[in-house]
Amino acid sequence: MKNVEQWHETKFVNTPRGLRASREVGRGSRVIADIVAEWYERAIRTHARGRLLDMGCGHVPLYGVYRDLVTENICIDWANSPHSSGHLDFEVDLGGKLPFEDASFDTVLLTDVLEHLAEPAEAIRETARVLRTGGKLIIGVPFFYWLHEEPNDYHRYTEFALRRMCTLGGLNVVDLQAYGGLPEVLLDLTAKGINFAPRPLRAVLWPFHMAAAWLDTTPFVRKLSDQHKRSFPLGYVVVAEKPSGSV
């Protein structure tokens, strides 16, 4: 990664409770960003190792999680990325052929990127090509989420689509988790709705939303969320492995 000494926390920050959304994240997206941060940290700490490729890295918000777990990290993104930074090693078409040799990496991160690729199956095949045997691909995608970064917002994936793409790409899914559930979907949609309200009304509504967010941490609501997250997921985190014998 270029300019490592200039890196600082952006989208996510480390807290006593683990990785969470920073204040740079708008209030309308903090519910999902907090949940995503927790799941990404868990997947990275469990699976990241060796030489890591951070695809669609932007400001490299997850570097603080994986930097002590890997031997090297290579950062790539589109040349015209809306999250451009000085940390890029290569500017590439994330939906095309990657400029790396076969079996170059032990870990590939593809977080909050796959929905922006017009041909996602090709990207999965390319990650499989550059992974070494036993290497892991960590994917994170939203499901119930508003349009963003238009016009480059193409897909929302079910767990079945994600499994199929990984399998067809030559990878074995070793873990697939839905994050969030019906309560979190409602919280996220409500937060985004408040953003569209007139300013005086927003000031009235935010304290009620904060109270609802606190209720979401209670055992009863967490249990309700777990019961419904398969049918009403906010999104998914997938870990897929390149098996032995793969080309």
LINBEL-V239305 format. One record per helix or strand. SS is the DSSP state (~ for helix, > for strand). FROM is the first residue (numbers start at 0). LEN is the number of residues. If there is no record, write none. Layout:
SS/FROM/LEN ; SS/FROM/LEN
This chain:
~/3/3 ; >/11/4 ; >/17/4 ; ~/26/21 ; >/50/5 ; ~/62/4 ; >/71/6 ; >/89/2 ; >/104/7 ; ~/113/3 ; ~/119/11 ; >/130/12 ; ~/158/10 ; >/170/9 ; ~/181/14 ; ~/198/17 ; ~/218/10 ; >/234/8
